[in-house]
Amino acid sequence: MKPIYHLIVFCLVLGMFNPNSTVAQSDLGQRSTLYFTYGRSGAVLREFNELLADRNRGPLTNGYSNFGLGYQNRFNDFIVGVEIFQNSGRSYDYDQYRIDYRTSRLLLNIGYSFTEEGRFQLIHYMSVGAGFINFEMMKDANNQSMVDFLQNPAQGYILRKRNIHKGSQFYGGFLTEIGFQMGYDIYVPGMEESIALMAKFGYSFSPFERAWDINGVSFDNLQSGAFLRVGAGISLPDHNFFYKDATIGVHLTYSLHYTRPEQLNSFLESYGYAPFIGRPNNWGLKVLGNSKQMLYGLDIFNVAHRGNARFNYEHTLNSIRFYGNYGLKFFQRKNLELGALGGLGYGNLRYSLLAINKLNFPELMDDPDFDGYLRTGGLMFKPEAFIGYAMPLSKKNNLSLVYSVHAGYEFPIGNYTLADLNMSKFMAGPYLQFGLGIRP
């Protein structure tokens, strides 16, 4: 019997015989939590390891690390939430190339609290969502000039499925996860929020066989495996407040970025490549909490350009940005609110040139030079103002649908040098962000 079936049976048995399940958390009502996790998952790339064995090479290191950002809200015994994960494998040297892989997942969680004993919680949850895979065998091209790179971009191969470098809307597939979460609250004197410590364990998997085939090899296990994660965050129990002056909400955002990669476009046109046109598209996730007038939270979004570069080549220019935010809500009347935030975070920038037609495995291992990319990264800062409207979804006002508009300006801290090309002007610029969220 597969490990996943053992875990499912254990969940069912524990749920049936848990004597506290009918009264769990009845003293807490609601609780919102924003958290980070870090852990390891197991993954054996059997088919790719066979290709390495045929060439008298050892296998890739089993498993990958995962870094996660999550939000969850509990309504009595029931839990709903969202998580996003960035997963990275260990690199592997293959002659003058380096084999590396990374994946990401966006999951919706639905769970049930088995027990609440003082500050301790035990939750069982299931998740469904979508993901992305990047598997590559590349030389290091970042010490080249932009001219050298564009004249000879083929430095190995890059295999992507559900390619979010084209935009977050390209997330896809069907991924699931089943697990348990143990939590413990540490109350901080003078603060309504508490520090939430947690540990998660369970199994992630892609339910459809060979759903992540790329060029003739299955990479399903990059989205699968048993996991153990530990984390910490901020928890906001409802019982700390005599009236509703604090909450944490989650928002889906779409932004208009008023910036264009003019510096890069001039090089592309000079060497026979098509330029990027139009504004980059941007979907993201924002978590925003407030306690009285204080605002805090984070957002993550993906600024992406895509297009055809020339015959048999496509290219993307992608920047993922992550901010921690802090600010003040200086006006609120009925359901209307105004505020301002300052954000400090990290942004990366990656330009990729990908051959549309590549060889399949095993031939690709022996003739790998098709694709190339350049990358850079650095710190970012942004001031932001917003206006929001919260529409209650029930007579008790315990859940609201929030419409919001955010306007701000991003400042790069550093040059963001792509090869020898300064891209700081592209990273800087104004934006207008529209949000739709749920706030308890």
N, C-alpha and C positions, 0 to 999 in steps of 0.2 A: 504494500500500500504506500502511495506517495506521501511525503511529509505533509502536504497541504491537507490531505484527507484526515490525517491524525489530528491536525489542529482544529479542523471543523468539528470533528466528533467531540474533542475536548471542550470546545466552546458550547456546544449544545448540552452536554452533560452538566457543565458548571452552571449554565443558565437555568436548567430544570431543577437543580437541587440547592440553589443558593437561597437560604432562608431570609436574607435581608433584601432581596431584589424588589419586593413590592413597596418598601418604604425607603429605599435608598435615596438620600439627598433631599428628603421632603423638607428638611430644615433650611435648605439653601435656596430653593427656587431657581434663580438664574445665576449664571456665572460666565463671564467672558474672559478668554485667555488669549494672549499673544505670546508666541514662543519660538525658540530656535532649537533644532536638534542636530546632533552629529552622530554618525555610526558607521557600521560596516555591514555589507551584504555579501552573500556568497554567489559566485557565478563562474561556471566552467564553460569556456568556449570550445566545446568538443570538436566541432567541424574545423574551426580555424587552427586549433592545436594539431589536428591531423595533417594540415598543410605544412605546419612547421616541422612535424616529425618526419614527413617525407623529404625534407631538406636537412635532416640531421640536426634540428634545433630543438631546444627545450620548449615546454609549453609556457603560455602567458601565466602570470601570477593569478591565482584564483581570487575572486572577490573584487569589490570596489568600495570606495568610501562614499558616503552621501551626507550632504549638508542640506538641512531643510528649514523652511520658514512656514509656520502654521498659525491658524486662527481657529478657535472653536468656541461655541456657545452652548451652554447646557440649559435646557428647559425641563426642570425637575429631573426625571431619570433619563431623558433623551438628549443626545449630543449631535450637533451638526457642525461641520467645519470645512476648511479648505487648507490644503498643503501644497507647496511647490518644492521640488527637490532638484538639486544639481548633483549628479553622480560622476565620479572620476575614477578611472582605473589607473593602475601603475604602469608606467612606460616600460618599453621593452626595446632594446637596441638590436637592430637587424642590419648588419654591415654598416653602411653610412646613413641608414634610415633609422627613424624612431617610430615604433608602433605605439599608438596611444588611442584611448577612447573616452568618451564622456556621453552621458545621457541626461535627460531631464524628464520630470513628470509633473503634471498638475492633477491633483486628486480632490474629489469631493468625498468627505467622510460622513458617515452616519453611524451612530453608536448608541450604547446603552450602559448605564452605570450599574454595576453589580452591587457595589457597597460603598458606603461613606462612613468611615470611622474616625471622628475627629478631623484631623487635618489630612488624612490619608484617603485616596480615591483609587478605585479599580474600575477601569472602563474597558469594555469590549467594543470594537468598531470594525466596520467594513468600508472599503473605499472603491470608487470607480473613477476613471479618468483617462487621460491621453498623455502622449510623450513624444520624444525626439531622440534620435541616435546619431552620433558622429563617430566614425571609426576611420583612422587614418594611418598611413605609413609615409612619413615625410622626412625630407632633409630640412635643416634649419636655414631658412631664407631671410631671416630678419636682419642679418648683417649686410644684405645687399643694398644697392641704391635702387630707387624706383625705376630708373632707366633699365638697369640690368634685369630687374624682375620682370618688367613688361616685355622685354626682348626675349626672355627665356623663363616663362612662368612654371614650366613643368618640373616639379621638385618631388613628385611622388603621387600618391592617390589619396583622395578624401571621399569617403562614402557616407552619405547622409540620407536618412529616411525621416519623413515628416519634418522637413527642413525649416526650422524656425529662424534661420538666418535670412530667409525670405520674408519673415513676418510671423508674429505669434499666432495668427489665424491658421498657420500651416501645421500646428500641433495636430496629432491624429493618433490612429490606432485605438485599441481598447485595452486598458490596463486595470488590474484589480489588486487589492491588498486586503489582508485580513490580519488582525492583530489585537494586542492588549496594550493598554496604557496604565501605568501606575504613577500616581502623582502625590506630592506632599507639599503643603503650603507652609511658608515661613512668613509670619506676620511681622511687619516692620512698624515699630512705635511711631506714631504721628502720621502714618500714611494709611489711606483707605485701601490702596492696592497691596497685595501680598506677592511675595516671590514664589513662583511655582517651579518646583523641581519635578522632573518626570523621567521615566524610562519607558521605552516602547520595544516590543518584540513581536514577531509574527512572520508572515511570508508574503512576498510580492510575486506576482506572476502575470504573464500574458496568456489569457485563456485560449487563444486560437493558435494552433500549431503552425509554425513557420510564418507567422504574421510579420516578422521582422527580417525576412530574407533580403539580402542585398548582394547583387552580382553572383548569385549561385551559392551563397553560404548563409546559414541561419545564425542570426545574432539575437535570438529570443532571450537567451540567458542574461543579456545585458540589462533587461528589464525585469528580471526574476531573481528569486533567491530568498533564503531566510535572512532576517535582519535583526540587529540589536542597536537601538539608538538611545542616547541620553540627551537631555536638554534642560533648558530653563527659560522662564519668561515672566510675564506680569499677569496676574490673575485679579479680577475685579468681582468679588462676590456682591450680589445685590443687597444682602442683609446688612452691609456696612453703611447704608444710606437711608435716611428718614424720608427723603424725596428723591426723585430721579434727576440727579445732577451729575451723573457720571456714567459712562458706558464706553464700549469699544465696538466699532463697526468695521465691516469689510466692504470694499467697493471695487467694482470692475471699471476700468478707465480706458478712454480712448483720447489721444492727444493729437493736436496739430502742431508740428514743429516747423518753425519758420526759419529753416536753415537749409543750405544746399552745399554739396561737396565740390565747390568750384575749383579748389586747388587740385583735387584728384582728377576732376573732369578734364582739365587742361592737359594733363599727362596722358590720359586715356585717348583723347582725340589725336594727340600728336603721334601716337604709336598704333593707330588703326583700330582702336577699341571704341565702342559706342559709349557715350557718357550716360550717367544717371540723370533722369529727368523727374521733375515733380518733387513734391515733399515726401519725406520718409513716412511710412505708416507706423503706428505705435499703439499697441494694446498693453495694458498693465494691470497690476493689482495694488490696491492701496488699503492699508489698515490704519485707521485713525481713531484714537481714543481721546476722551476728555474727562477731566476731573475738576468739577467746578468750572473755572475759566481756562485752565491749563489744557493745552493740546499736545499730544505726542503720538508717535507712530512711525510708519515706514512705508515706502512704496518701491516697487520694482517694475520696470517697463523695458520694452524692447523697441529700439528705433532701427528700422530696417529699410534698405533700398534693395531692389532687385531688377534684373533685366538681362537681355541678350548682349553679350560682349562683342562677339563676331562669330563667323561660321564655326559651328561645333563647340562654342564656348558660351557659358553663361557666367554672370558674376553677381556678387552680393556685397553690400557694405552694411555691416551690422554693428550695433552698439547696445549692450545691455547695461542698464544703470540701476543702481541700488542706493537708496537714500534712507537715512534716519532723520526724522523730522521732529521739531519742537516749536511750539508757538503759543498763541493766545487767541481765544475767542472773545472779541471785544464788543459784540452786539448780539443779542438774541431777543426776539419778540415773537411770541407764539411759536410757529413752526419755522420761522425764518432766522438764519444766523449768518454772521460775518466773522471772518477771522484771518489771521496771517500766520505763516509758518516759515521757518528757516530750515534748510536741509543740507546735511553734509554726507557725502557718500563716495562711491566708486563707480567708474565707468570704464568699459573696455571698448576697443574698436578693432574690427577684423574685416579685412578686404580679401575676398576669395574669388579665384578664377577656376572654374570647374569645367572639365571636358564633358560634353553631353553624352558622348558615346565612349565607354571604356570597356576594356576586356573583362570577361568573367573570370572567376577563380577556376583552376589554379594558375592560368596564364598570367593573371594580373600580378601574381607574386614575382614572376620572372621578368615582367616588363611593366614596372609600376609608374613610370614618369608620365603623368597626365595633367595633374592639378597643381595649384600653388596658392599660398595665402600669406598675408602679412598681418601682424597684430601689434597692438600697443594698449596701454591702459594708464589710469591715474586717478587722482582725487577730483571730485566735483563739488560745487557749492551752488545752492539755489535759494533765493527768496521767493515766496509765493503768497498770494492772497486768494481767498475763496469766498463764495457765497453758496449757501446750501438751503434746501427746503426739505423738511422731514414730514412725510405723510404717514400718519398712524394707520396700521393695518388691522387694529382691533380697538374696541371700546376702552379697554384697559390701558392702552398706549404702551404695551410691553414689547412691541415690535413695530419698527417704522421703516418705510421705503424712503431712501434718501437720494434726492437729486442734487448734484453739485456741479459748479463750474470753478476751476482753478486756473489762475493766470500767474505765470512766473517767468524767470529768466535764469538760464543755466550758465555758470562760469566754470571752465576747466582750470584746474590748478596744475599747471605744467604745459608742455608743448604738444603732447600727444603725437609723437613723431612716428609716422608710418614709413618704415625704411628710412629714407632721409627727407621725407616730406612732412612739414609741420601741418597738422590737421586741427589745431586748436580753434580756428575760426568755425569749422564745421561743428565742433562739440559745443560751442557757445551759441546762445540765441534764445529768443522768446518762445514760449509755448502756451497753448490754450488747451486745457484738459477738461473733459466731460466725464462725470462719474455717476454710476448708478449702484447703490449699495443697500445693505441691510444693517440696521442698527437696533440692538435690543434696548 
